[in-house]
Every structure is written in structure tokens, then in C-alpha cells.
Amino acid sequence: MPAATFEPQDQVTRLQGSLADLQTRVVASQPDLLVLGGFEQNDELLEKMEALCTALPHAAVLLVCANPESGFLLRAMRAGVREVISSDAPDAIKAAVTRAEARFLSAPQAGRKNNRCIGVMPAKGGDGASCLVANLAAELSQTANLRVLLIDLSLPFGDVELFLTRETAAHNMADFSDEIERLDGALLEGMTHHIAANFHLIPSPQTIDQLLHITPGYVHRLISIAIPHYDYVLLDLQLDTVSLSVLELLDQLVVVTTMNVPSVRHASQLIRMWESLGYAAAKLSVVVNAFHSKSIVRIADFEKTVGLRVSRVLPLEIDGVESSLLKGTAAVRLKPKSDFSRTINAWAAELTGQTPTEKSIWQHFGIK
């Protein structure tokens, strides 16, 4: 593996050999940051990585591994690896080390605003996560002095922008990946699509060739750059390699499900995945969407099965969502008095610490 150039103040030790030979020496040195490369993707590597991460709980462990398979990437994250670097070029390694230093090794910034990064992931396709995250972002942007960024990571061909605008964005996620090496707050501001002065959007790419520009590392870095510049960064996620790579950046993951058997089953699997990756249970919440009196599964039965309380219930909203798609305007703006909009309003108010202006749908259904 080529040697990367580090800062003069960094104390760097380079070791060569098998993982079995190096393990004792690495653990004894108690590094703040460990970069491993040159090893074959297999079960033995994952076992050794897990042992190293367990023995070095306060270290940021990075793994250099070209073209990792999605299953290997998931297991590496579960083992405790902070980032998988897809290139062994010195610049790529140095950039990953810089990101790790900023995320894991730096002290919290004094006086930082209440920045929050929230991911919204459907239990399965058709559960309405894109609609919910678009409307939640729109509602949050109505609060004075709050800056909101919505990123569509439902790859490929995400459609979150359809709920918000009829204008075509000049740039999408692929363009940000192309500019990642020089991306800063000013360039980010200039490239995002402005739904409003304080509400910005990065849409999904719309062609396969653009999709090839997007890698987990680039997306991870983009979100890391964006978080300090916005009060809320909302992500429209799906279960893939890119979304898995940004889970560690989330302040909250919202799993959106409808009350049908396939969605409930997938929601349960997502909850178990979150737990298996070692993320805090307090950061996970479940939202039921499109709830109605004829829903197949009862909410109480779902909660009993997954061992987790549903945090919010949104009613089936056909007219508002259809009008939103036709006009390119958020449903919370088109029908602010609907039960759907009232629930989104209460959700946004809970996040910002304000008093909701309308009664919650929980109260309408008598659920809570």
C-alpha cells in the first residue's frame, strides 16, 4: 500500500505483516487511528478486524479495500470499522484520515448550533418515506432562522423533488461527487437547489451513467461538510451500500412503515439491523404511514412484535399527496388543516422544541 503523507505533528508508525502477527503490536501501541490495507476480503479478515476494534474501542479504524461487496461492507461496519476506503492512493488515504480526525478525534465544537442529521428510510418500497421526508423538511423550513437541507439518497432515480418543486435542479448528487475535492460551504450553497432561501435540495441523479460517479466515501464526505452549515440535514435513504455508509452520521434514523405484513416484516428487519450494528436505540424511531381503519396489522401488535413503540402515526392522505405531485408543492402547504399536515406540524414542532399549532393525529385516532 503506498505511503500517505501526514502532518508534521502526527506520530505515525508503519507496520507490515499478517494481521495475526500485527495484532499484539497494534493493540499494545493503543493508536488513536488505525489504517489497514493489503488484505484479502474474507471471513478471517473480518474476524481479526472485529477483535482489533474490540481491543481498541477509542480508535478510529479505517480499512483500505478496493470494490468492497455490499455484504462485506455491512459486516465490516458491524465489526467496528469506521470507513472503508476504496482506493489505496495516498491522497485518498490522507483524505479519509482527515475525515476521521474531524469526526472521531476532535473535541466537540464549543457553541455549535443544534445541528441535526435525520435519515428517513422506508421499510419497503411504496411506504411513502420520500413523501414524509419532503413534507417534514418543508415544515421545518417554516421556522424562522432555520436552515434545512434535504438530500435524496434513494438511488437511483429518487423522486423526492416531485413533492416540492416543478423546477429542474441545475445540479444533482453526481455533480457534488465530481466536486467533492474542492467542496466547501460556499460551493455547497451555490450548487444546491433552493426551494426557498433557507430550504435547499440535492436531488438524486436521473441517469445510470451519473450514478456511477457516486460512491459511499463521497456521499459520507458531502454530508460531513453539510452538517455544520445547516440546522437540519434530512436524508431520504434506502437499504443500500451508500445509505449504510452514512448511518454513523445520523442523529436519528426514522423507519417508515405501513401496516401491511411485508412492510411490518421489513421494518422489523431494519430495527434488528440497527441494533446489530451497535447504534444507540434512542436514535431509532418508527413512523407508521398511510394508517387507516382497514389497515391489516394493528399498531399494538406491531409494537409487541418489534419491542419498540411507534413514535408517530400519519393517516392515509390521498388527495393532498396527489395534488402535491401535480403541483410540485408540499402537501403541508396545500392542505395545512388536514390530519396529515397537522401530524407533520407536530413532528417538526417536537424536533425544534416548539408548541405544535394543531392537534396530533394520535389524538384523532385515540391511540395516544
C-alpha positions as CSV (number, residue, x, y, z in Angstrom):
1,M,0.0,0.0,0.0
2,P,1.5,3.4,-1.0
3,A,2.5,5.6,1.9
4,A,0.4,8.7,2.5
5,T,1.9,11.9,3.7
6,F,0.8,13.0,7.2
7,E,1.1,16.3,9.1
8,P,4.3,17.0,11.0
9,Q,2.6,16.8,14.4
10,D,1.3,13.3,13.7
11,Q,3.2,10.4,15.2
12,V,3.0,7.7,12.5
13,T,4.0,4.0,12.9
14,R,4.1,1.8,9.8
15,L,3.9,-2.0,10.3
16,Q,4.0,-4.9,7.8
17,G,3.0,-8.5,8.2
18,S,-0.1,-10.7,8.7
19,L,-2.9,-9.5,10.9
20,A,-2.2,-12.3,13.3
21,D,1.4,-11.1,13.6
22,L,0.5,-7.4,13.9
23,Q,-2.4,-7.7,16.3
24,T,-0.4,-7.7,19.5
25,R,1.9,-4.9,18.4
26,V,-1.0,-2.7,17.3
27,V,-3.0,-3.2,20.5
28,A,0.0,-2.5,22.6
29,S,0.6,0.8,20.9
30,Q,-3.1,2.0,21.5
31,P,-3.3,4.2,18.4
32,D,-5.9,6.9,18.0
33,L,-6.3,6.0,14.4
34,L,-5.5,2.7,12.6
35,V,-5.4,2.3,8.8
36,L,-5.2,-1.3,7.5
37,G,-4.7,-2.3,3.8
38,G,-3.4,-5.0,1.6
39,F,-5.6,-7.8,2.9
40,E,-8.0,-10.1,1.1
41,Q,-11.7,-9.7,1.6
42,N,-12.7,-12.8,3.6
43,D,-14.1,-14.1,6.9
44,E,-10.7,-14.2,8.5
45,L,-10.1,-10.5,7.9
46,L,-13.5,-9.7,9.4
47,E,-12.8,-11.7,12.5
48,K,-9.4,-10.1,13.0
49,M,-10.9,-6.6,12.4
50,E,-13.6,-7.2,15.0
51,A,-11.0,-8.3,17.5
52,L,-8.9,-5.2,16.8
53,C,-11.9,-2.9,17.1
54,T,-13.0,-4.5,20.4
55,A,-9.4,-4.1,21.8
56,L,-9.2,-0.5,20.5
57,P,-12.7,0.9,21.5
58,H,-11.5,4.6,21.3
59,A,-9.6,4.3,18.0
60,A,-10.9,5.2,14.5
61,V,-10.2,2.1,12.4
62,L,-10.1,2.5,8.7
63,L,-9.9,-0.3,6.1
64,V,-8.4,0.1,2.6
65,C,-10.4,-2.3,0.4
66,A,-11.0,-1.9,-3.4
67,N,-14.5,-2.6,-4.6
68,P,-16.0,-4.0,-1.4
69,E,-19.1,-6.1,-1.8
70,S,-22.2,-4.7,0.0
71,G,-22.3,-7.7,2.3
72,F,-18.6,-7.3,3.2
73,L,-19.1,-3.6,3.8
74,L,-22.0,-4.2,6.2
75,R,-20.1,-6.8,8.1
76,A,-17.1,-4.6,8.3
77,M,-19.2,-1.7,9.8
78,R,-20.7,-4.2,12.2
79,A,-17.2,-5.2,13.3
80,G,-16.5,-1.6,14.2
81,V,-14.7,-0.3,11.1
82,R,-15.4,3.5,10.7
83,E,-14.8,3.8,7.0
84,V,-13.9,1.5,4.1
85,I,-11.6,3.3,1.7
86,S,-12.0,2.1,-1.9
87,S,-8.6,3.4,-3.2
88,D,-5.1,2.9,-1.9
89,A,-3.9,6.1,-3.5
90,P,-2.0,8.3,-1.0
91,D,-4.4,11.2,-1.5
92,A,-7.4,9.0,-0.9
93,I,-6.0,7.6,2.3
94,K,-4.9,11.1,3.6
95,A,-8.4,12.4,2.9
96,A,-10.0,9.6,4.8
97,V,-7.6,10.2,7.7
98,T,-8.6,13.9,7.7
99,R,-12.3,12.9,7.8
100,A,-11.6,10.5,10.7
101,E,-9.8,13.1,12.7
102,A,-12.6,15.6,12.2
103,R,-15.3,13.1,13.1
104,F,-13.8,11.0,15.9
105,L,-10.7,12.6,17.3
106,S,-11.6,16.3,17.6
107,A,-13.2,17.7,20.7
108,P,-16.8,19.0,20.3
109,Q,-17.0,22.5,18.9
110,A,-18.0,25.0,21.6
111,G,-21.1,27.0,20.9
112,R,-22.1,24.9,17.9
113,K,-25.8,25.3,16.9
114,N,-28.3,22.4,17.3
115,N,-27.4,20.8,14.0
116,R,-29.2,17.6,13.4
117,C,-28.9,14.9,10.7
118,I,-32.0,12.8,10.3
119,G,-32.3,9.8,7.9
120,V,-35.7,8.6,6.8
121,M,-35.8,5.0,5.4
122,P,-38.8,3.0,4.2
123,A,-39.4,-0.5,5.4
124,K,-40.1,-1.3,1.7
125,G,-40.8,0.5,-1.5
126,G,-44.1,2.3,-1.5
127,D,-44.3,3.0,2.2
128,G,-44.1,6.8,1.5
129,A,-40.8,7.7,3.1
130,S,-39.9,10.2,0.3
131,C,-43.3,12.0,0.7
132,L,-42.8,12.2,4.5
133,V,-39.2,13.5,4.5
134,A,-40.1,16.1,1.8
135,N,-43.0,17.4,3.9
136,L,-41.1,17.3,7.1
137,A,-38.3,19.3,5.5
138,A,-40.8,21.8,4.1
139,E,-42.4,22.2,7.6
140,L,-39.1,22.6,9.3
141,S,-38.1,25.4,6.9
142,Q,-41.2,27.4,8.0
143,T,-39.4,28.0,11.3
144,A,-37.6,31.4,11.3
145,N,-33.8,31.3,11.1
146,L,-33.6,27.5,10.5
147,R,-31.6,26.3,7.5
148,V,-32.7,23.0,6.1
149,L,-31.0,20.7,3.5
150,L,-32.8,17.7,2.0
151,I,-30.6,15.1,0.2
152,D,-32.2,12.4,-2.0
153,L,-30.2,9.2,-1.4
154,S,-32.9,7.0,-2.8
155,L,-30.6,5.8,-5.6
156,P,-31.1,5.6,-8.5
157,F,-33.9,7.8,-9.7
158,G,-35.2,9.2,-6.5
159,D,-38.2,11.5,-6.8
160,V,-38.3,13.5,-3.5
161,E,-38.2,16.7,-5.5
162,L,-41.6,15.9,-7.1
163,F,-43.3,16.7,-3.8
164,L,-41.6,20.1,-3.6
165,T,-40.9,21.8,-6.9
166,R,-41.6,21.8,-10.7
167,E,-38.2,23.5,-11.4
168,T,-35.3,21.4,-12.7
169,A,-32.3,21.5,-10.5
170,A,-29.0,22.6,-12.1
171,H,-27.0,20.0,-10.1
172,N,-27.7,16.6,-8.6
173,M,-25.8,14.2,-6.4
174,A,-23.4,13.2,-9.2
175,D,-22.3,16.8,-9.6
176,F,-21.4,17.1,-5.9
177,S,-19.4,13.9,-6.1
178,D,-17.4,15.3,-9.0
179,E,-16.6,18.4,-7.0
180,I,-16.0,16.7,-3.6
181,E,-12.3,17.5,-3.5
182,R,-12.9,21.3,-3.5
183,L,-16.3,21.3,-1.9
184,D,-16.8,23.8,1.0
185,G,-19.7,25.7,2.5
186,A,-19.8,28.3,-0.2
187,L,-19.7,25.9,-3.1
188,L,-22.3,23.7,-1.4
189,E,-24.6,26.7,-1.0
190,G,-24.1,27.6,-4.7
191,M,-24.8,24.2,-6.1
192,T,-27.8,23.2,-4.0
193,H,-31.3,23.8,-5.5
194,H,-33.0,26.5,-3.5
195,I,-36.7,25.6,-2.8
196,A,-36.7,28.7,-0.5
197,A,-34.0,31.0,0.9
198,N,-33.5,28.7,3.9
199,F,-34.6,25.4,2.3
200,H,-32.1,23.7,-0.1
201,L,-32.2,20.4,-2.0
202,I,-29.7,17.9,-3.5
203,P,-31.7,15.6,-5.9
204,S,-30.9,12.1,-6.9
205,P,-29.2,11.5,-10.3
206,Q,-31.6,10.6,-13.1
207,T,-29.3,8.5,-15.4
208,I,-27.3,5.4,-14.8
209,D,-24.0,7.0,-16.0
210,Q,-24.4,9.7,-13.4
211,L,-25.0,7.0,-10.7
212,L,-21.5,5.6,-11.4
213,H,-20.0,8.8,-10.1
214,I,-21.4,8.3,-6.6
215,T,-19.5,6.3,-4.0
216,P,-20.2,5.8,-0.3
217,G,-17.0,7.7,0.6
218,Y,-18.0,10.8,-1.5
219,V,-21.5,10.8,0.0
220,H,-20.1,10.4,3.5
221,R,-17.8,13.4,3.0
222,L,-20.6,15.5,1.4
223,I,-22.8,15.0,4.4
224,S,-20.0,15.7,6.8
225,I,-19.4,19.0,5.1
226,A,-23.1,19.9,5.0
227,I,-23.9,19.3,8.7
228,P,-22.1,22.3,10.1
229,H,-23.8,24.6,7.6
230,Y,-27.4,23.7,8.2
231,D,-29.6,23.3,11.3
232,Y,-31.2,20.2,9.8
233,V,-29.9,17.8,7.2
234,L,-32.6,15.4,6.2
235,L,-31.7,12.3,4.1
236,D,-34.1,10.2,2.0
237,L,-32.5,6.8,2.4
238,Q,-32.9,3.2,1.2
239,L,-31.2,0.0,2.2
240,D,-28.0,0.0,0.1
241,T,-24.3,0.5,0.4
242,V,-24.5,4.3,0.2
243,S,-27.1,4.6,2.9
244,L,-25.3,2.1,5.2
245,S,-22.1,4.2,4.9
246,V,-23.8,7.3,6.4
247,L,-25.7,5.7,9.3
248,E,-22.9,6.8,11.8
249,L,-23.5,10.4,10.9
250,L,-27.2,10.3,11.9
251,D,-28.6,11.8,15.0
252,Q,-31.8,9.9,14.2
253,L,-33.0,7.1,11.9
254,V,-36.7,7.1,11.1
255,V,-38.1,3.8,9.8
256,V,-41.3,4.4,7.8
257,T,-43.7,1.5,7.5
258,T,-47.3,0.9,6.6
259,M,-49.4,-1.6,8.5
260,N,-49.3,-4.5,6.0
261,V,-47.5,-7.8,6.5
262,P,-44.5,-7.3,4.1
263,S,-43.7,-3.8,5.4
264,V,-44.0,-4.8,9.0
265,R,-41.6,-7.7,8.4
266,H,-39.1,-5.5,6.7
267,A,-39.4,-2.8,9.4
268,S,-38.6,-5.5,12.0
269,Q,-35.5,-6.5,10.0
270,L,-34.3,-2.9,9.8
271,I,-34.7,-2.5,13.5
272,R,-32.7,-5.6,14.1
273,M,-30.0,-4.4,11.7
274,W,-29.7,-1.1,13.5
275,E,-29.3,-3.0,16.8
276,S,-26.7,-5.4,15.4
277,L,-24.6,-2.5,14.1
278,G,-24.4,-1.2,17.7
279,Y,-26.1,2.1,17.2
280,A,-28.0,3.7,20.1
281,A,-31.6,2.6,20.5
282,A,-32.5,6.1,21.4
283,K,-31.6,7.3,17.9
284,L,-34.1,4.9,16.2
285,S,-37.8,5.7,15.8
286,V,-40.6,4.1,13.8
287,V,-43.3,6.1,12.0
288,V,-46.5,4.5,10.7
289,N,-47.7,6.0,7.4
290,A,-51.0,5.8,5.5
291,F,-52.8,4.4,8.5
292,H,-56.5,3.8,8.2
293,S,-59.2,1.8,9.9
294,K,-58.8,-1.1,7.5
295,S,-55.0,-1.5,7.9
296,I,-54.2,-5.2,8.2
297,V,-51.9,-5.1,11.1
298,R,-52.8,-3.4,14.4
299,I,-50.2,-0.9,15.8
300,A,-50.3,-2.6,19.2
301,D,-49.5,-5.9,17.7
302,F,-46.6,-4.4,15.7
303,E,-45.2,-2.7,18.8
304,K,-45.4,-6.0,20.7
305,T,-43.6,-7.9,17.9
306,V,-40.7,-5.5,17.4
307,G,-40.4,-4.4,21.1
308,L,-40.5,-0.7,20.1
309,R,-43.1,1.9,20.5
310,V,-44.3,3.7,17.3
311,S,-43.4,7.3,17.7
312,R,-45.9,8.8,15.2
313,V,-48.8,7.8,13.1
314,L,-49.8,9.5,9.8
315,P,-53.2,9.0,8.3
316,L,-53.8,7.9,4.7
317,E,-53.7,11.1,2.7
318,I,-54.7,10.6,-1.0
319,D,-55.9,14.0,-2.2
320,G,-53.1,16.0,-0.6
321,V,-50.3,13.8,-1.9
322,E,-51.8,13.6,-5.4
323,S,-52.2,17.4,-5.5
324,S,-48.6,17.8,-4.2
325,L,-47.3,15.6,-7.1
326,L,-49.3,17.5,-9.7
327,K,-48.3,21.0,-8.5
328,G,-44.8,20.4,-7.1
329,T,-45.8,21.9,-3.7
330,A,-45.6,20.2,-0.3
331,A,-48.8,18.8,0.9
332,V,-48.4,20.6,4.2
333,R,-48.6,23.9,2.2
334,L,-51.5,22.8,0.0
335,K,-53.7,21.3,2.8
336,P,-52.4,22.7,6.1
337,K,-55.5,21.7,8.0
338,S,-55.5,18.1,7.0
339,D,-54.7,15.4,9.6
340,F,-51.6,14.5,7.6
341,S,-50.3,18.1,7.8
342,R,-51.2,18.5,11.4
343,T,-49.1,15.4,12.3
344,I,-46.2,16.7,10.2
345,N,-46.5,20.0,12.0
346,A,-46.4,18.3,15.4
347,W,-43.4,16.3,14.3
348,A,-41.5,19.4,13.2
349,A,-42.5,21.2,16.4
350,E,-41.2,18.3,18.5
351,L,-37.8,18.5,16.7
352,T,-37.5,22.2,17.1
353,G,-38.9,22.4,20.7
354,Q,-41.8,24.5,19.7
355,T,-45.5,24.0,20.5
356,P,-47.5,22.4,17.7
357,T,-50.2,24.5,16.3
358,E,-52.6,21.7,15.7
359,K,-53.9,18.5,17.4
360,S,-51.8,15.4,16.8
361,I,-53.2,12.5,14.8
362,W,-52.6,10.3,17.8
363,Q,-55.4,12.3,19.5
364,H,-57.7,12.0,16.5
365,F,-57.3,8.2,16.5
366,G,-57.3,7.9,20.2
367,I,-54.1,5.9,20.1
368,K,-52.1,8.0,22.5
